[in-house]
């Protein structure tokens, strides 16, 4: 069966750190984007970070230098190390897998802005940062 599942998350104070993990099983892999989106209550979903099948990454401006996206355990996994967390980072974090030729998936900057046209999403994991 196909599944994207996140783990990690939790509650920390401002300045703290958290690590999110994601595993995607049951998919036939070729080229892909794999990334993290988040949604705070009452706000629009936003892209946080993305990595492609070549290892190239892109981040939302507000998390650059604080968050690191990686696939240390292979292409079917995804990690997000978050440091210097701020209350504005609070939200539900979703992992998403977008399969296809990289030239058809479009620029990563656009992908973070609009999200995938067709993607496989996890259920999300809560991150809460208190001041």
Steps between C-alpha positions, in 0.01 A plus 500: 500500500607858442555727796676818601540527877657772715645466847661737746363839585391614842513811717805713572579849619638776281855422400454126532553223245294218355548233236228374270524178302299357213487161332339433164427136421342321207601744225704435189783748515666684217542875505315692768456798727447423865427778744336648806201732512339649808169657592426714801143546628313746283788535257575380152722194454859592417800316367794473738771298327547261209766258378514337158633167385840658422530631855441863412305691766302819534355672807240756589686824574393520864648158586832529316790443735270347765350195326679221314329251271673171429460137399763341720327164500433472129262634235188361663557705813508868581622692802463861609727625773362821646705727725448845650129441485265797522128520586439577130621147420199353679271288285425160361790379287427279202736284300428469128645287221467622141614250237597584144776633273657803665448717194125434524479565874608858435721738697529417867417859589165467324441158650541643851262784417221298343555142616499194274234450235485134597673397818494238767442661838544380854250562778712771659672548833453788743781741587433754774748769599415705807645837588 
